Amino acid sequence: MNDLQKKLFLGVIIINSFMGLFPPWQIKIRTETKFKGYDFIAHPPHDYATINITTLLVQVAIVTLCGAALMFYFKDIKKLER
């Protein structure tokens, strides 16, 4: 793993950590679900708000897949510099 890949890997970890600390919140009112934005995990926007797990997992998957694709793309960066 070269230096660029290490920085990219660290960036993916940091971004995913922040997404976990500030998850998407939702409120279910009868049969309707309303998006309530992003807020700190310890301070939900309402007492009865829940984390939208589906949105959070999609976000984490997209960031992880993009990071993996870029790491694969930059795997031979030392060969390109020479």
Backbone hydrogen bonds, N-H to C=O, Kabsch-Sander energy under -0.5 kcal/mol:
donor,donor_aa,acceptor,acceptor_aa,energy
6,K,2,N,-2.1
7,K,3,D,-2.3
8,L,4,L,-2.3
9,F,5,Q,-2.7
10,L,6,K,-2.4
11,G,7,K,-2.3
12,V,8,L,-2.3
13,I,9,F,-2.1
14,I,10,L,-2.5
15,I,11,G,-2.7
16,N,12,V,-2.5
17,S,13,I,-2.1
18,F,14,I,-2.4
19,M,15,I,-2.1
20,G,16,N,-1.7
21,L,17,S,-2.0
22,F,18,F,-2.1
25,W,37,G,-3.0
26,Q,50,T,-2.9
27,I,34,K,-2.3
29,I,27,I,-0.6
29,I,32,E,-3.2
30,R,28,K,-0.6
32,E,29,I,-2.6
34,K,27,I,-2.9
36,K,25,W,-2.7
37,G,25,W,-0.5
39,D,23,P,-1.4
41,I,21,L,-2.4
43,H,40,F,-1.5
49,A,46,H,-1.2
50,T,26,Q,-2.8
52,N,24,P,-2.9
53,I,51,I,-1.5
56,L,52,N,-2.1
57,L,53,I,-2.9
58,V,54,T,-2.1
59,Q,55,T,-2.4
60,V,56,L,-2.5
61,A,57,L,-2.4
62,I,58,V,-2.4
63,V,59,Q,-2.4
64,T,60,V,-2.5
65,L,61,A,-2.8
66,C,62,I,-2.5
67,G,63,V,-2.4
68,A,64,T,-2.5
69,A,65,L,-2.4
70,L,66,C,-2.4
71,M,67,G,-2.4
72,F,68,A,-2.3
73,Y,69,A,-2.3
74,F,70,L,-2.3
75,K,72,F,-1.1
77,I,74,F,-1.3
80,L,76,D,-1.4
81,E,77,I,-1.5
82,R,78,K,-0.9
